[in-house]
Amino acid sequence: MWTKVPTEVQFSLKQLAYFVAAGEAGNVLKAAESIHVSQPSVSNAVAHLESVFKLQLFIRHHAQGMSMTTAGGAMPVTSTVEDSPTCMYQPQELQQFAETTDAYSNG
């Protein structure tokens, strides 16, 4: 098991936006291109969120891209794509989600 996420927020809206973009694109490079950032920025944001929540959010298929795990797909993060991606979240809701999800759930 893992310990609770401290009460201070250890992630940013930008990291959540990158997570949503990666989930929508199913590919880190395509996600980066769609939000006009570098590929390492998206990869690092996803890795950081996985570390903070101690959950595997994506299954990497190497050349075939990636797909969300059950935990990744269930993350209480919403995206509205109109003019630009927007992430809205409640830190307490994300913390509660992580606490009730099996550590490093892969699917």
RATA-V310397 format. One record per helix or strand of 2 or more residues. SS is the DSSP state (hx for helix, st for strand). FROM is the first residue (numbers start at 1). TO is the last residue. If there is no record, write none. Layout:
# RATA-V310397
ss/from/to
SS/FROM/TO
SS/FROM/TO
This chain:
# RATA-V310397
ss/from/to
hx/13/25
hx/28/35
hx/39/53
st/58/60
hx/62/64
st/66/68
hx/70/74
st/78/81
st/85/88
hx/91/100
